[in-house]
Amino acid sequence: MNKVLIVTYYWPPSGGAGVQRWLKFSKYLPELGWEPIILTVDPEYAAYPVTDFSLNDDLPSSIRVYPTPAINYFGIYSKNKSKIPTAGFANSIDNTLKGKIFRFIRGNFFLPDPRKGWNKYAFKKACELIEKEGIINIITTSPPHSTQLIGLKIKKKYPALNWIADLRDPWTDIYYYKQFYPTFISKSIDQRFEKSVLNKADKIITVGVSLKNLFSSKIKGVEYKTEVITNGYDEDDFTGITPIIPAMFTITYVGTLSDIYPIAGFLNAVQIFKDNGNEIILRFIGTVSQNQKDLIQSKSGDSILEFIPYVDHTAAIQYMLNTSVLLLIIPDHQSNKSIITGKIFEYIASGKPIICLGPLDGDAAGIIGNTEYRKTLSYLDSKGISEIMIQLISGKSLTQKNSNAFYSRRELTKKIIPLLINAKS
């Protein structure tokens, strides 16, 4: 069986959407004749914003995982591992002087990011595995984008190796980048890292067309070596779970809800919905900023509110299946057309109606489509949002058969194979 080395910082017991991408690809690669060998950080040295031990159940016992030590620079911020900030401080903005200082340090002294403390250990182990196993294919996946610098260094040492850089998010164009107060020098250094990776990688994978276009605009010719492979859903995760339509009309949001996610228009729609004599439960699963929580509580009147902290992946899917409608909100940012949240595919797989708030011509809107059960609306279109809610409570079945097999993890894994080079016998 051919081998491919996958270098990823996030791996179980790390939680969140990012870890699931290569966990699921690794699950299905052996069916296609490829053995994934995983190089990751030892959990004892890792800086995970969240953990999800349920994901360990998805790991085939045959997959070899090689964890290494790392320097945890987030220890400077907090000795408490449960307080590792998400998105490098961006989703929990602290505008005190201390918070601003920490963000400035993050954006100017830890380039491309604080998880670069893993790089020297990962590089050493990668070289050992490449030589011992005769590996000629390596995949580095980010964020954290510091992981791509491991691939850059490996490619320099082994120029004949086939290096695939998987970039799940923008780099210097990420929507929260300016919150780190990067100086001109710092941003120039980070942009040089980014362009070096785009230039030197043999192949590049992105999760959407807009992200491909963004990277292609930085280096001439990048578009010809870039493949779009979206995230997806795993049918196995939905096995044995029966969808439920709640007795009271329920809208569920799963994921982070920081201050950059516009929700005022939706809350106004809820009020219109209630003015028409309807009752509603608003359920938020995951991290909700205090500002957003205060806004929701002040605008929701007598609506029933449920704020449920981060839950493991299995429980998250259960909540998706036990709702009337799923709410998806794309952050409001100049690059939001390229944002495709990982949960969008599991939303689709649930068969539940989806209300998406974001750019009407964005990648997420294109994936959701435009049907009576899946709609993308602008952030402030309260009338349009309320009309959909009223339509959905009118007695129609709220669970539809999923027909998007194209986004299944098993099918998506097949798109990786043409990018790999078969080992010479």
C-alpha positions as CSV (number, residue, x, y, z in Angstrom):
1,M,0.0,0.0,0.0
2,N,1.3,3.5,-0.9
3,K,2.0,5.8,2.0
4,V,1.2,9.5,2.6
5,L,2.5,11.5,5.5
6,I,-0.1,13.9,6.9
7,V,1.2,16.7,9.1
8,T,-1.5,18.2,11.1
9,Y,-1.5,20.1,14.4
10,Y,-5.1,19.4,15.1
11,W,-5.9,15.7,15.8
12,P,-8.0,14.0,18.4
13,P,-8.4,14.7,21.3
14,S,-8.5,18.2,19.7
15,G,-12.0,19.2,18.9
16,G,-13.6,21.6,16.4
17,A,-14.3,21.5,12.7
18,G,-10.7,21.7,11.6
19,V,-9.6,18.4,13.0
20,Q,-12.4,16.5,11.3
21,R,-11.2,17.2,7.7
22,W,-8.1,15.0,7.8
23,L,-9.5,12.7,10.4
24,K,-12.2,11.7,7.9
25,F,-9.9,11.7,4.9
26,S,-7.6,9.4,6.8
27,K,-10.5,7.1,7.6
28,Y,-11.3,6.5,3.9
29,L,-7.9,6.7,2.3
30,P,-7.1,3.0,3.1
31,E,-10.2,2.0,1.0
32,L,-8.5,3.6,-1.9
33,G,-5.1,1.9,-1.5
34,W,-3.3,4.6,0.6
35,E,-2.0,4.4,4.1
36,P,-2.1,7.7,6.0
37,I,0.7,8.2,8.5
38,I,-0.2,10.9,10.9
39,L,2.4,13.3,12.4
40,T,0.9,15.6,15.1
41,V,1.6,17.3,18.4
42,D,1.5,15.3,21.6
43,P,-1.7,16.4,23.5
44,E,0.4,17.0,26.6
45,Y,2.2,19.8,24.7
46,A,-0.7,21.0,22.6
47,A,-2.7,24.3,22.7
48,Y,-6.2,23.2,21.8
49,P,-9.1,25.7,22.2
50,V,-11.4,22.8,22.7
51,T,-11.1,19.0,23.1
52,D,-13.5,16.3,21.9
53,F,-12.6,12.8,23.1
54,S,-15.5,11.3,21.1
55,L,-13.5,11.8,17.9
56,N,-11.1,9.1,19.1
57,D,-13.9,6.6,18.3
58,D,-13.5,7.5,14.6
59,L,-9.9,6.4,14.5
60,P,-9.3,3.1,12.8
61,S,-6.9,1.1,15.0
62,S,-4.7,0.5,11.9
63,I,-3.8,4.2,11.5
64,R,-0.3,5.0,12.8
65,V,-0.1,8.3,14.7
66,Y,3.2,9.8,15.7
67,P,2.9,12.6,18.3
68,T,5.8,14.9,19.2
69,P,6.6,17.4,21.9
70,A,6.1,21.1,21.2
71,I,6.8,24.5,22.9
72,N,3.4,25.9,24.0
73,Y,3.8,29.6,23.6
74,F,0.2,30.1,24.7
75,G,1.5,29.2,28.2
76,I,2.6,32.8,28.3
77,Y,-1.0,33.9,28.1
78,S,-2.5,31.3,30.5
79,K,-1.3,28.3,32.4
80,N,-4.9,27.0,32.2
81,K,-5.2,24.9,29.1
82,S,-9.0,25.4,29.1
83,K,-8.5,29.1,28.5
84,I,-6.6,28.8,25.2
85,P,-8.2,31.5,23.0
86,T,-10.0,30.4,19.8
87,A,-8.7,31.9,16.5
88,G,-5.7,33.2,18.3
89,F,-7.7,35.7,20.5
90,A,-9.9,36.8,17.6
91,N,-13.2,35.2,18.7
92,S,-13.0,36.5,22.3
93,I,-11.9,40.1,21.9
94,D,-10.6,41.6,25.1
95,N,-10.4,45.4,24.6
96,T,-8.7,46.1,27.9
97,L,-5.1,47.3,27.7
98,K,-3.9,43.8,28.6
99,G,-6.0,42.2,25.9
100,K,-4.7,44.6,23.2
101,I,-1.1,44.0,24.3
102,F,-1.5,40.3,24.1
103,R,-3.0,40.6,20.6
104,F,-0.2,42.9,19.5
105,I,2.4,40.4,20.8
106,R,0.6,37.6,19.0
107,G,0.5,39.5,15.7
108,N,4.1,40.7,15.7
109,F,6.3,38.4,17.7
110,F,4.8,35.0,16.8
111,L,4.7,34.7,13.1
112,P,2.8,33.2,11.5
113,D,1.2,32.0,14.8
114,P,2.1,30.9,18.3
115,R,1.8,27.2,17.4
116,K,5.1,27.4,15.6
117,G,6.6,26.0,18.8
118,W,5.8,22.6,17.3
119,N,7.8,23.1,14.1
120,K,11.3,22.0,15.0
121,Y,10.0,18.8,16.6
122,A,7.7,18.0,13.7
123,F,10.4,18.6,11.1
124,K,12.8,16.2,12.9
125,K,10.2,13.5,13.2
126,A,9.0,14.0,9.6
127,C,12.5,13.5,8.2
128,E,12.8,10.3,10.3
129,L,9.6,9.0,8.9
130,I,10.3,10.0,5.3
131,E,13.6,8.2,5.3
132,K,12.5,5.1,7.3
133,E,9.2,4.6,5.4
134,G,10.3,5.7,2.0
135,I,7.6,8.3,1.8
136,I,7.3,10.5,-1.3
137,N,4.0,12.2,-0.6
138,I,3.5,14.7,2.2
139,I,0.4,16.8,3.1
140,T,0.5,19.7,5.4
141,T,-2.8,21.2,6.5
142,S,-3.5,24.5,8.1
143,P,-4.4,26.5,10.1
144,P,-2.3,26.9,12.1
145,H,-0.4,28.2,9.1
146,S,2.9,27.6,10.9
147,T,2.4,24.0,9.9
148,Q,3.0,25.0,6.2
149,L,6.5,26.2,7.2
150,I,7.2,22.6,8.2
151,G,6.3,21.5,4.6
152,L,8.4,24.3,3.2
153,K,11.5,23.2,5.1
154,I,10.9,19.5,4.2
155,K,10.6,20.4,0.5
156,K,13.9,22.2,0.7
157,K,15.6,19.2,2.2
158,Y,13.8,16.7,-0.1
159,P,13.2,18.5,-3.4
160,A,11.9,15.3,-5.1
161,L,9.2,14.8,-2.6
162,N,5.6,15.6,-3.6
163,W,4.3,18.3,-1.2
164,I,0.6,19.1,-1.0
165,A,-0.3,22.2,1.0
166,D,-3.9,22.1,2.3
167,L,-5.1,25.6,3.2
168,R,-8.5,25.6,4.9
169,D,-8.6,29.3,5.6
170,P,-7.1,32.5,4.3
171,W,-3.6,33.4,5.7
172,T,-2.9,37.2,5.8
173,D,-6.4,37.9,4.6
174,I,-8.3,36.1,7.4
175,Y,-11.1,38.2,8.7
176,Y,-9.6,38.8,12.1
177,Y,-6.0,39.5,11.0
178,K,-6.1,43.3,11.7
179,Q,-7.1,42.5,15.3
180,F,-3.5,41.5,15.9
181,Y,-2.3,45.1,15.1
182,P,0.5,43.8,12.7
183,T,3.1,46.4,11.8
184,F,4.2,46.9,8.2
185,I,7.3,44.8,8.9
186,S,5.4,41.9,10.5
187,K,2.8,41.7,7.8
188,S,5.6,41.8,5.1
189,I,7.2,38.8,6.9
190,D,3.9,36.9,7.1
191,Q,3.1,37.7,3.4
192,R,6.6,36.4,2.5
193,F,5.9,33.1,4.3
194,E,2.5,32.8,2.6
195,K,3.9,33.4,-0.9
196,S,6.8,31.0,-0.3
197,V,4.4,28.2,0.6
198,L,2.2,29.0,-2.5
199,N,5.2,29.1,-4.7
200,K,7.1,26.0,-3.5
201,A,4.3,23.6,-2.8
202,D,3.8,21.1,-5.7
203,K,0.1,21.1,-5.3
204,I,-2.4,23.2,-3.2
205,I,-5.8,22.3,-1.9
206,T,-8.4,24.8,-0.7
207,V,-11.9,24.4,0.6
208,G,-13.7,26.7,-1.9
209,V,-13.5,28.5,-5.2
210,S,-13.2,32.0,-3.7
211,L,-10.3,30.9,-1.5
212,K,-8.6,29.4,-4.6
213,N,-9.0,32.7,-6.4
214,L,-7.6,34.6,-3.4
215,F,-4.4,32.5,-3.3
216,S,-4.1,32.5,-7.1
217,S,-4.1,36.3,-7.1
218,K,-0.9,36.3,-5.0
219,I,1.4,34.2,-7.2
220,K,1.2,33.8,-10.9
221,G,0.4,30.3,-12.0
222,V,-0.9,29.1,-8.6
223,E,-4.4,28.5,-10.0
224,Y,-3.1,25.7,-12.3
225,K,-1.8,23.6,-9.3
226,T,-4.7,24.3,-7.0
227,E,-7.6,21.8,-6.4
228,V,-10.8,22.7,-4.6
229,I,-11.8,19.9,-2.2
230,T,-14.6,21.1,0.2
231,N,-15.3,19.8,3.7
232,G,-18.1,17.4,4.0
233,Y,-20.1,15.1,6.2
234,D,-19.6,11.5,7.2
235,E,-22.7,9.3,6.7
236,D,-21.5,7.1,9.6
237,D,-22.0,10.1,12.0
238,F,-25.7,10.1,11.3
239,T,-26.3,6.3,11.5
240,G,-28.8,5.3,14.2
241,I,-30.0,8.8,14.9
242,T,-33.6,9.5,14.1
243,P,-34.5,13.2,13.3
244,I,-37.0,14.8,15.6
245,I,-39.4,17.7,15.0
246,P,-39.7,19.5,18.4
247,A,-43.1,20.2,19.8
248,M,-42.3,24.0,19.8
249,F,-40.7,25.6,16.8
250,T,-37.0,25.6,17.5
251,I,-34.1,27.4,15.7
252,T,-30.7,26.0,16.5
253,Y,-27.3,27.6,15.9
254,V,-24.2,25.4,16.3
255,G,-20.7,26.9,16.6
256,T,-18.9,30.1,17.7
257,L,-20.9,33.3,17.8
258,S,-18.5,36.1,18.3
259,D,-19.1,39.9,17.9
260,I,-18.3,39.7,14.2
261,Y,-21.3,37.6,13.4
262,P,-24.3,39.9,12.7
263,I,-27.4,38.8,14.5
264,A,-29.6,41.9,14.9
265,G,-31.5,41.4,11.7
266,F,-32.3,37.8,12.7
267,L,-33.5,38.9,16.2
268,N,-35.8,41.5,14.5
269,A,-37.2,38.7,12.4
270,V,-37.9,36.6,15.5
271,Q,-39.9,39.5,16.9
272,I,-42.0,39.7,13.6
273,F,-42.5,36.0,13.8
274,K,-43.8,36.3,17.4
275,D,-46.0,39.2,16.5
276,N,-47.8,36.8,14.2
277,G,-48.8,34.7,17.2
278,N,-46.0,32.1,17.1
279,E,-43.9,30.7,19.9
280,I,-40.2,29.9,19.5
281,I,-37.1,28.4,21.1
282,L,-33.8,29.9,20.2
283,R,-30.9,27.4,20.9
284,F,-27.2,28.3,20.7
285,I,-24.7,25.5,20.9
286,G,-21.1,26.5,21.4
287,T,-19.2,29.6,22.5
288,V,-21.3,32.8,22.5
289,S,-19.5,36.1,23.3
290,Q,-21.0,38.1,26.2
291,N,-21.9,41.0,23.9
292,Q,-23.9,38.7,21.7
293,K,-25.5,36.9,24.6
294,D,-26.6,40.3,26.0
295,L,-28.0,41.4,22.7
296,I,-30.0,38.1,22.2
297,Q,-31.4,38.3,25.7
298,S,-32.4,42.0,25.3
299,K,-34.1,41.5,21.9
300,S,-35.8,38.1,22.4
301,G,-38.5,39.1,24.8
302,D,-40.4,36.1,26.1
303,S,-38.7,33.7,23.7
304,I,-37.3,30.6,25.3
305,L,-33.5,30.8,25.1
306,E,-31.0,28.0,25.5
307,F,-27.3,28.7,25.7
308,I,-25.4,25.3,25.7
309,P,-21.6,25.4,25.9
310,Y,-19.4,23.5,23.5
311,V,-20.5,19.8,23.1
312,D,-18.7,16.9,21.5
313,H,-19.3,16.1,17.8
314,T,-21.8,13.3,18.4
315,A,-23.9,15.6,20.6
316,A,-23.7,18.4,18.1
317,I,-25.2,16.2,15.4
318,Q,-27.9,15.1,17.8
319,Y,-28.9,18.7,18.3
320,M,-28.8,19.4,14.6
321,L,-31.3,16.5,14.1
322,N,-33.5,17.6,17.0
323,T,-34.5,21.0,15.7
324,S,-37.0,22.7,13.4
325,V,-34.6,24.9,11.6
326,L,-30.8,25.4,11.5
327,L,-29.3,28.8,11.5
328,L,-26.0,29.6,9.8
329,I,-24.3,33.0,10.0
330,I,-21.2,34.0,8.0
331,P,-19.0,36.6,9.6
332,D,-19.4,40.1,8.3
333,H,-16.0,40.9,6.7
334,Q,-14.7,42.0,3.3
335,S,-13.5,38.4,2.5
336,N,-16.7,36.7,3.8
337,K,-17.6,35.4,0.3
338,S,-14.9,32.8,0.7
339,I,-15.9,31.6,4.1
340,I,-17.4,28.1,4.1
341,T,-17.9,26.9,7.7
342,G,-17.3,23.2,8.3
343,K,-20.7,22.6,9.8
344,I,-22.6,23.7,6.6
345,F,-22.2,20.2,5.2
346,E,-23.5,18.5,8.3
347,Y,-26.4,21.0,8.3
348,I,-27.2,19.8,4.8
349,A,-26.8,16.1,5.7
350,S,-29.3,16.5,8.6
351,G,-32.1,17.2,6.1
352,K,-33.3,20.1,8.2
353,P,-34.2,23.5,6.7
354,I,-31.4,26.0,6.7
355,I,-31.5,29.8,7.1
356,C,-28.1,31.2,6.1
357,L,-27.2,34.9,6.7
358,G,-24.4,36.2,4.6
359,P,-23.4,37.4,1.1
360,L,-25.9,36.2,-1.5
361,D,-23.1,35.5,-4.0
362,G,-20.7,33.8,-1.5
363,D,-19.4,30.3,-1.6
364,A,-21.7,29.2,1.3
365,A,-24.7,30.5,-0.5
366,G,-23.7,28.5,-3.6
367,I,-23.4,25.3,-1.6
368,I,-26.7,25.7,0.2
369,G,-28.6,26.5,-3.0
370,N,-31.9,28.3,-3.2
371,T,-34.9,26.2,-2.3
372,E,-37.9,26.7,0.0
373,Y,-36.0,24.8,2.6
374,R,-32.5,26.3,2.2
375,K,-32.1,30.0,1.8
376,T,-29.4,32.6,2.1
377,L,-30.5,36.1,3.0
378,S,-28.7,39.3,3.8
379,Y,-27.9,40.1,7.4
380,L,-30.6,42.8,7.8
381,D,-33.4,41.2,5.7
382,S,-35.6,40.7,8.8
383,K,-38.8,40.6,6.7
384,G,-37.4,37.9,4.4
385,I,-36.1,35.8,7.4
386,S,-39.4,36.0,9.2
387,E,-41.4,35.0,6.1
388,I,-39.3,31.8,5.8
389,M,-39.9,31.1,9.5
390,I,-43.6,31.6,9.1
391,Q,-43.7,29.4,6.0
392,L,-41.8,26.6,7.8
393,I,-44.1,26.6,10.8
394,S,-47.2,26.3,8.5
395,G,-47.4,22.6,8.9
396,K,-45.0,21.4,6.2
397,S,-42.6,18.5,6.9
398,L,-39.5,20.0,8.3
399,T,-37.2,17.1,7.5
400,Q,-36.1,16.5,3.9
401,K,-34.2,13.7,2.3
402,N,-30.6,14.6,1.8
403,S,-29.5,14.4,-1.9
404,N,-26.0,15.9,-1.6
405,A,-24.0,12.7,-1.7
406,F,-21.3,14.7,-3.5
407,Y,-20.3,16.2,-0.1
408,S,-19.9,12.9,1.7
409,R,-16.4,12.4,3.1
410,R,-16.0,9.1,1.3
411,E,-16.6,10.7,-2.1
412,L,-14.5,13.7,-1.3
413,T,-11.5,11.5,-0.4
414,K,-11.5,10.2,-4.0
415,K,-10.5,13.7,-5.2
416,I,-7.2,13.5,-3.2
417,I,-5.9,10.4,-5.0
418,P,-5.0,12.1,-8.4
419,L,-2.9,14.6,-6.4
420,L,-0.7,11.8,-5.0
421,I,2.2,10.2,-6.7
422,N,2.5,6.4,-6.7
423,A,5.7,5.0,-5.2
424,K,8.0,3.3,-7.7
425,S,8.2,-0.4,-7.3
